Amino acid sequence: MKNSFADKTVFGLIKAITYPRSSLSWVRRGHLAKDKVFVSQTYWFAGTLPRVPLTTILPGVQEAEVLLPRAFDRKTGTSISVEEACHLGAIAKCTKAARVLEIGTYDGNTALVLAANLAPEGQVITVDLPPSFDMEKQDSLMYPDVELNLTPRDQLGRQFQEHRLSPGIRQVYGDSAKLDWGTLGDPFDLIFIDGCHSEAYVRADSQNALDHLAPRGVILWHDYGAFVEVSNVVDRLARESCRLKIFALEGTRLAIGLAAPAAS
C-alpha cells in the first residue's frame, strides 16, 4: 500500500533515532522519496532480493498442516511474527527436516514451532549465549543493542522448558562465532539464523551454516529487509554462492537459501 510523504518522514526520523546506522544508509539511497511496503507498522527498506511467495519456491506447501504452539505468546517487533512462524513450520514440514539448528534462542517460541513440525524423531538444537552472560563484564561482543539482539537472561528458552515438546529440543550455550559447529550434530537439514545482527556475525554464522548443511538443506535468515547488516550479507551470498539459491519470502522478514547437491 502507498504511504504519504509525511508518514515516511516520521518513520525516517524514528529510524534515525532508533537505528542511526541503518537509517543513514536508507536515506542515502533515496528511499525517503520512494513508495515502500508498509507491513506490521515498519518499513522493510534494506536488501535487493525480489520477494517471492513460498508457494513458488516450495510447490505443494499450501497443503501443509502446520502446528503453531503458543502462537500468541510473542512480543511484537521482537519475536518472529505469526506469519513468519507459519512459514518456518511449513518449510520444516515440507522439506521433512529432522536435524535443525537455530542460532538465537530468544524465549524459545521458534524452537517450539520447529520442533512441532519436524519429521518423527527429529531434534532442534538451539544456540544462545549462556544465562550468566553479562554485557558489562565482556569485551568480545561490543555492538549496539539493536545489532547484538541479546535476549533478557530471564526469558531465555522459557517457552519450551516445561513444554511437552521439550524432549525434542536441545539447548546449547555459547558464542555462535566461536563454537565448533561440528560438535552440534551436523549435517543439518534446516538452519535458522537469528542471532547477533552485526555484519561480522551474520557472515560467520552464514559460512558455518554452509559448512554444516545437508546436501539438500535449507538456510533461513530472520530480519532480512529490516536490518542493513543482515541484508548485506544475504545479498552478497545470493550473488556469489554457487551452492545456494536465495530468495526473500513475500510478506515476511525471512530470506531462504536452498542448497543443491554438488555435481559429482
C-alpha positions, 0 to 999 in steps of 0.5 A, a space after each residue: 500500500 502507498 504511504 504519504 510523504 509525511 508518514 515516511 518522514 516520521 518513520 525516517 526520523 524514528 529510524 534515525 533515532 532508533 537505528 542511526 546506522 541503518 537509517 543513514 544508509 536508507 536515506 542515502 539511497 533515496 528511499 525517503 522519496 520512494 513508495 515502500 511496503 508498509 507491513 506490521 507498522 515498519 518499513 522493510 527498506 534494506 536488501 535487493 532480493 525480489 520477494 517471492 511467495 513460498 508457494 513458488 519456491 516450495 510447490 505443494 506447501 499450501 497443503 501443509 498442516 502446520 502446528 503453531 504452539 503458543 502462537 500468541 505468546 510473542 512480543 511484537 517487533 521482537 519475536 518472529 511474527 505469526 506469519 513468519 512462524 507459519 512459514 518456518 513450520 511449513 518449510 520444516 514440514 515440507 522439506 521433512 527436516 529432522 536435524 535443525 539448528 537455530 542460532 538465537 534462542 530468544 524465549 524459545 517460541 521458534 524452537 517450539 514451532 520447529 520442533 512441532 513440525 519436524 519429521 518423527 524423531 527429529 531434534 532442534 538444537 538451539 544456540 544462545 549465549 549462556 544465562 550468566 552472560 553479562 554485557 558489562 563484564 565482556 569485551 568480545 561482543 561490543 555492538 549496539 543493542 539493536 545489532 547484538 539482539 541479546 535476549 533478557 537472561 530471564 526469558 531465555 528458552 522459557 517457552 519450551 522448558 516445561 513444554 511437552 515438546 521439550 524432549 525434542 529440543 536441545 539447548 546449547 550455550 555459547 558464542 555462535 562465532 566461536 563454537 565448533 559447529 561440528 560438535 552440534 550434530 551436523 549435517 543439518 537439514 534446516 538452519 535458522 539464523 537469528 542471532 547477533 545482527 552485526 555484519 561480522 556475525 551474520 557472515 560467520 554464522 552464514 559460512 558455518 551454516 554452509 559448512 554444516 548443511 545437508 546436501 539438500 538443506 535449507 538456510 533461513 535468515 530472520 530480519 532480512 529487509 529490516 536490518 542493513 547488516 543482515 541484508 548485506 550479507 544475504 545479498 552478497 551470498 545470493 550473488 556469489 554462492 554457487 551452492 545456494 539459491 536465495 530468495 526473500 519470502 513475500 510478506 515476511 522478514 525471512 530470506 531462504 537459501 536452498 542448497 543443491 547437491 554438488 555435481 559429482 
